[in-house]
Amino acid sequence: MNIKNQLVICMLLALVLLTAACGNTTVNENANKEAIGSAQTEEAAAPLETEAPSDAFVPQTVVDASGTELEFTEPITKIACVVSLCIDVLVELGLEPVAIAESGVRTIATEPEFYGDNGKKFASIGGSFFEPNLEDIVTAKPDLVIGLMGVHDALREGLNGAAPVYLAQPKTYSDSIAVLETIGKLTGKTVEAKTAGDHFLAKLESAKQKAPKDKKALIMYGTDVNFAIVTDSGLGGSVLKEVSHYPFQVKDPSEDPYGEGSIPYSLEKLLEEDPDAIFIESYSYSPGTKPLSEQMAELPLWSKLKAVKENKVIEVRSPIWGDGRGTRSLGILLDESLQFLYPDLF
């Protein structure tokens, strides 16, 4: 074999070895790429370990106005209302009731500041305010029923096993805020509850700073001339005493055995106090009943009152002023009373 042939053979062998080496490198690179891709795929497919959301429901134990302890392991989503306070609370939380007592009759649901026309669509709980129809409540399948202590206590026995009953009885606006916060926790609406409570307190504080408090005000209510008044320890009185001169107090505890801050009154005693402005909550339990102010106008002493002489007597929306009891109702009471007492300032 000559030198030339030897050189050719050597060159061919070198070329073969070089090609094999390059091939191995490509295979190794491809293998590495496949391994990396496979690892990435497995990583993407693996479930991510995440923390529970900050707004996850935490089991709650609450105590209502009657001292009854209620335990909840899941958030409440369906609430039946047999008292207007319940409707007030739910609208503040951005929720809707599954059923309401005496739909469209004694509730605030259809008032424009609440649900308006949508308030007509809620299922109705028949019966009376004092004895709501149990079958209607059960049919609504609520997670919770909110009622008024001293009125709806017997619902616990009637609804035993069907739905828990939370009884409320706010006597001051601070109590109303506490009820709002409690239901906010049970429904997972703590932010909404705090926002609504803070909004009312800010409105009240602003009014306290601005109102001169030089007008003597009174809230009275009734179905006939045998009327009662709301004192400064009553819910509406606890608001008005912050922005007006409100001297009406419970001086004899026997007149207010349940501590609700309201007492029977007489026209003679009212004339002694002679308020500058009177807010009247009229209640009617039969068709054709005259508003309380018209009934009082038939009595000679009524015309002697300063508020009557100066046309400072006003019939207010009883479902809101008297029955609402929540922060939205109290905010409306505050706005309307300030506009009536101090029209030049509010």
C-alpha positions as CSV (number, residue, x, y, z in Angstrom):
1,M,0.0,0.0,0.0
2,N,1.5,3.3,-1.1
3,I,1.8,6.4,1.0
4,K,-1.1,8.1,-0.8
5,N,-3.5,5.3,0.0
6,Q,-2.3,5.3,3.6
7,L,-3.1,8.9,3.9
8,V,-6.6,8.5,2.4
9,I,-7.3,5.6,4.7
10,C,-6.2,7.7,7.7
11,M,-8.3,10.6,6.6
12,L,-11.3,8.4,6.3
13,L,-10.8,6.9,9.7
14,A,-10.5,10.3,11.2
15,L,-13.6,11.4,9.5
16,V,-15.5,8.4,10.8
17,L,-14.3,9.1,14.4
18,L,-15.2,12.8,14.2
19,T,-18.7,12.0,12.9
20,A,-19.3,9.5,15.7
21,A,-18.2,12.0,18.3
22,C,-20.5,14.7,16.9
23,G,-23.3,12.2,16.8
24,N,-22.8,11.3,20.5
25,T,-22.7,15.0,21.4
26,T,-26.0,15.6,19.6
27,V,-27.6,12.6,21.3
28,N,-26.4,13.7,24.7
29,E,-27.7,17.2,24.1
30,N,-31.0,15.9,22.9
31,A,-31.1,13.6,25.9
32,N,-30.3,16.5,28.3
33,K,-33.1,18.6,26.7
34,E,-35.6,15.8,27.0
35,A,-34.6,15.3,30.6
36,I,-35.0,19.0,31.4
37,G,-38.3,19.1,29.6
38,S,-39.6,16.1,31.4
39,A,-38.6,17.6,34.8
40,Q,-40.4,20.9,33.9
41,T,-43.5,19.0,32.8
42,E,-43.6,17.0,36.1
43,E,-43.0,20.2,38.0
44,A,-45.9,21.9,36.2
45,A,-48.2,18.9,36.7
46,A,-47.4,18.6,40.4
47,P,-50.1,20.2,42.6
48,L,-49.1,23.6,44.2
49,E,-49.0,23.8,47.9
50,T,-51.1,26.9,48.8
51,E,-52.2,28.5,52.0
52,A,-55.8,28.7,52.9
53,P,-57.3,32.0,51.7
54,S,-57.3,34.8,54.3
55,D,-61.1,35.1,54.1
56,A,-61.7,31.4,54.7
57,F,-64.5,30.9,57.2
58,V,-63.4,30.1,60.8
59,P,-65.9,28.2,63.0
60,Q,-67.8,30.7,65.1
61,T,-69.4,30.6,68.5
62,V,-71.7,33.6,69.3
63,V,-73.9,34.5,72.2
64,D,-77.2,36.3,71.4
65,A,-79.1,38.8,73.5
66,S,-80.9,36.0,75.4
67,G,-77.5,34.6,76.5
68,T,-77.9,31.6,74.3
69,E,-74.7,30.2,72.8
70,L,-74.8,29.3,69.1
71,E,-72.1,27.4,67.2
72,F,-71.5,27.5,63.5
73,T,-69.0,25.4,61.6
74,E,-69.9,26.7,58.1
75,P,-70.7,30.2,56.8
76,I,-74.4,31.3,56.9
77,T,-75.8,31.9,53.5
78,K,-79.6,31.7,53.9
79,I,-81.2,33.9,56.5
80,A,-84.9,34.3,57.3
81,C,-86.0,37.6,58.9
82,V,-88.9,37.8,61.3
83,V,-87.8,41.3,62.5
84,S,-86.9,44.4,60.5
85,L,-83.5,44.6,62.2
86,C,-82.5,41.5,60.3
87,I,-83.4,43.2,57.0
88,D,-81.3,46.2,58.0
89,V,-78.3,44.1,58.8
90,L,-78.5,42.1,55.6
91,V,-78.7,45.1,53.3
92,E,-75.7,46.6,55.0
93,L,-73.8,43.3,54.3
94,G,-74.9,43.2,50.7
95,L,-77.0,40.1,51.2
96,E,-80.7,39.3,50.7
97,P,-83.0,37.4,53.0
98,V,-84.6,34.1,51.8
99,A,-87.8,35.1,53.5
100,I,-89.3,38.0,55.5
101,A,-92.2,38.2,58.0
102,E,-95.2,40.1,56.9
103,S,-93.8,41.0,53.5
104,G,-94.7,44.5,52.4
105,V,-96.7,45.2,55.5
106,R,-94.5,46.0,58.5
107,T,-91.0,45.6,57.1
108,I,-88.6,48.1,55.6
109,A,-87.6,45.8,52.7
110,T,-89.4,47.9,50.0
111,E,-88.2,51.3,51.2
112,P,-85.9,52.9,48.6
113,E,-82.9,53.0,50.9
114,F,-83.2,49.2,51.3
115,Y,-84.3,46.8,48.5
116,G,-86.9,49.0,46.8
117,D,-89.1,47.0,44.4
118,N,-86.8,44.0,44.8
119,G,-88.1,43.7,48.3
120,K,-91.4,42.5,47.0
121,K,-89.8,39.3,45.6
122,F,-88.8,37.8,48.9
123,A,-90.8,34.8,50.2
124,S,-93.3,35.9,52.8
125,I,-93.6,34.5,56.3
126,G,-97.2,34.6,57.3
127,G,-98.7,34.8,60.7
128,S,-98.2,37.9,62.9
129,F,-95.2,39.7,64.1
130,F,-95.5,37.9,67.5
131,E,-96.3,34.5,66.0
132,P,-94.6,34.0,62.6
133,N,-95.8,31.0,60.6
134,L,-93.4,28.1,61.4
135,E,-94.3,26.2,58.2
136,D,-93.3,29.2,56.0
137,I,-90.0,29.5,57.8
138,V,-89.2,25.8,57.4
139,T,-90.2,25.9,53.7
140,A,-87.6,28.7,53.1
141,K,-84.8,26.3,54.5
142,P,-82.8,29.0,56.2
143,D,-79.4,28.4,57.8
144,L,-80.4,31.0,60.4
145,V,-83.5,32.9,61.7
146,I,-83.0,36.3,63.2
147,G,-85.7,37.5,65.6
148,L,-86.3,39.9,68.5
149,M,-85.7,38.8,72.1
150,G,-88.8,39.0,74.2
151,V,-91.0,38.4,71.1
152,H,-89.6,35.4,69.2
153,D,-88.1,33.3,72.0
154,A,-90.6,30.5,71.4
155,L,-89.3,30.0,67.8
156,R,-86.4,28.0,69.2
157,E,-88.7,25.2,70.3
158,G,-90.9,25.4,67.2
159,L,-87.9,25.3,64.9
160,N,-85.8,22.8,66.9
161,G,-83.8,20.8,64.4
162,A,-84.9,23.0,61.4
163,A,-82.9,26.2,61.9
164,P,-81.0,28.0,64.7
165,V,-82.5,31.2,66.0
166,Y,-80.5,34.3,66.8
167,L,-82.3,36.7,69.1
168,A,-81.3,40.4,69.1
169,Q,-82.4,43.3,71.2
170,P,-80.2,46.4,70.6
171,K,-80.9,49.2,73.1
172,T,-78.3,51.7,71.9
173,Y,-76.6,52.3,68.5
174,S,-73.5,50.6,69.9
175,D,-75.6,47.4,70.4
176,S,-76.8,47.7,66.8
177,I,-73.2,47.8,65.5
178,A,-72.4,44.8,67.6
179,V,-75.2,42.8,66.1
180,L,-74.1,43.9,62.6
181,E,-70.5,42.7,63.3
182,T,-71.7,39.4,64.7
183,I,-73.8,38.5,61.6
184,G,-70.9,39.8,59.5
185,K,-68.7,37.1,61.0
186,L,-71.3,34.4,60.5
187,T,-71.7,35.2,56.9
188,G,-68.1,35.9,56.0
189,K,-68.9,39.6,55.5
190,T,-66.6,41.1,58.2
191,V,-65.3,43.8,55.9
192,E,-68.8,44.9,54.9
193,A,-69.9,45.0,58.5
194,K,-66.9,47.1,59.6
195,T,-67.5,49.5,56.7
196,A,-71.1,50.0,57.5
197,G,-70.5,50.5,61.2
198,D,-67.7,52.9,60.6
199,H,-69.8,54.8,58.1
200,F,-72.6,55.3,60.7
201,L,-70.1,56.4,63.4
202,A,-68.4,58.9,61.1
203,K,-71.8,60.4,60.1
204,L,-72.8,60.6,63.8
205,E,-69.5,62.2,64.8
206,S,-69.8,64.8,62.0
207,A,-73.3,65.6,63.1
208,K,-72.2,66.0,66.8
209,Q,-69.6,68.5,65.7
210,K,-72.0,70.5,63.6
211,A,-75.3,70.4,65.5
212,P,-75.8,73.3,68.0
213,K,-77.9,71.0,70.3
214,D,-80.2,74.0,71.2
215,K,-83.4,72.3,70.2
216,K,-85.4,70.1,72.5
217,A,-86.5,67.0,70.6
218,L,-88.8,64.1,71.4
219,I,-89.8,60.8,69.7
220,M,-93.3,59.6,70.6
221,Y,-95.2,56.7,69.3
222,G,-98.5,54.9,69.6
223,T,-101.7,53.7,67.9
224,D,-104.0,56.0,69.8
225,V,-103.9,58.9,72.3
226,N,-102.5,56.6,74.9
227,F,-99.0,57.1,73.7
228,A,-95.5,56.4,74.8
229,I,-92.2,58.2,74.4
230,V,-88.7,57.1,73.6
231,T,-86.3,58.1,76.3
232,D,-82.5,58.9,76.0
233,S,-81.8,55.2,76.9
234,G,-84.0,54.0,74.0
235,L,-82.5,53.3,70.6
236,G,-83.7,56.4,68.8
237,G,-83.1,58.5,71.9
238,S,-79.5,57.3,72.1
239,V,-79.0,58.9,68.7
240,L,-81.0,62.1,69.1
241,K,-79.4,62.9,72.5
242,E,-76.1,63.3,70.6
243,V,-77.4,66.0,68.3
244,S,-80.2,67.7,70.3
245,H,-81.4,68.6,73.8
246,Y,-83.1,65.3,74.8
247,P,-84.1,65.5,78.5
248,F,-86.5,62.6,78.5
249,Q,-85.3,59.8,80.9
250,V,-86.5,56.7,82.6
251,K,-86.8,58.0,86.2
252,D,-89.0,55.1,87.5
253,P,-87.6,51.7,86.5
254,S,-91.0,50.1,87.0
255,E,-92.3,52.1,84.0
256,D,-89.7,50.4,81.8
257,P,-89.5,46.8,83.2
258,Y,-87.7,45.4,80.1
259,G,-85.2,48.2,79.9
260,E,-86.1,49.2,76.4
261,G,-85.9,52.9,77.0
262,S,-89.6,53.8,76.4
263,I,-92.3,54.7,78.9
264,P,-96.0,55.6,78.8
265,Y,-96.6,59.4,78.9
266,S,-99.3,61.9,79.3
267,L,-100.1,65.1,77.4
268,E,-99.9,67.0,80.7
269,K,-96.3,65.9,81.3
270,L,-95.5,66.6,77.7
271,L,-96.8,70.1,78.0
272,E,-94.4,70.6,81.0
273,E,-91.4,69.7,78.9
274,D,-92.8,71.5,75.8
275,P,-90.3,70.3,73.2
276,D,-89.3,72.3,70.2
277,A,-89.8,69.4,67.8
278,I,-91.8,66.2,68.0
279,F,-91.2,63.1,65.8
280,I,-94.2,60.8,65.7
281,E,-94.2,57.1,64.9
282,S,-97.7,56.1,64.1
283,Y,-98.7,52.4,64.2
284,S,-102.0,51.1,62.8
285,Y,-103.4,47.6,63.3
286,S,-106.7,48.2,61.5
287,P,-107.7,49.9,58.2
288,G,-108.7,53.5,58.5
289,T,-106.8,54.3,61.7
290,K,-105.8,57.9,61.8
291,P,-102.1,58.9,62.3
292,L,-101.3,59.6,65.9
293,S,-100.8,63.3,65.2
294,E,-104.3,63.7,63.9
295,Q,-105.7,61.9,66.9
296,M,-103.8,64.1,69.2
297,A,-104.9,67.2,67.4
298,E,-108.4,66.5,68.6
299,L,-107.3,67.1,72.2
300,P,-107.4,70.7,73.4
301,L,-104.0,70.6,75.2
302,W,-102.2,69.4,72.1
303,S,-102.6,72.9,70.4
304,K,-100.8,74.5,73.4
305,L,-97.5,72.7,72.6
306,K,-94.7,74.9,71.2
307,A,-93.9,72.3,68.5
308,V,-97.6,72.3,67.4
309,K,-97.8,76.1,67.3
310,E,-94.6,76.4,65.3
311,N,-95.5,73.5,62.9
312,K,-92.6,71.4,64.1
313,V,-94.5,68.1,64.4
314,I,-93.7,65.5,61.8
315,E,-94.9,62.0,61.1
316,V,-91.9,59.8,60.4
317,R,-91.5,56.4,58.7
318,S,-92.3,54.1,61.6
319,P,-90.9,51.0,59.9
320,I,-87.5,52.7,59.8
321,W,-87.5,55.0,62.9
322,G,-89.2,52.5,65.2
323,D,-88.6,49.0,63.7
324,G,-85.4,49.2,61.7
325,R,-83.0,49.2,64.7
326,G,-79.9,48.8,62.5
327,T,-77.2,51.1,61.4
328,R,-78.9,52.0,58.1
329,S,-82.2,52.8,59.8
330,L,-80.4,54.8,62.4
331,G,-78.4,56.7,59.8
332,I,-81.7,57.6,58.1
333,L,-83.2,58.7,61.4
334,L,-80.2,60.9,62.0
335,D,-80.3,62.5,58.6
336,E,-84.1,63.2,58.7
337,S,-84.0,64.5,62.3
338,L,-81.2,66.9,61.5
339,Q,-82.9,68.3,58.5
340,F,-86.0,68.9,60.5
341,L,-84.3,70.3,63.6
342,Y,-81.7,72.5,61.8
343,P,-82.8,73.0,58.2
344,D,-80.2,75.8,57.8
345,L,-77.3,73.6,58.7
346,F,-78.2,70.2,57.2
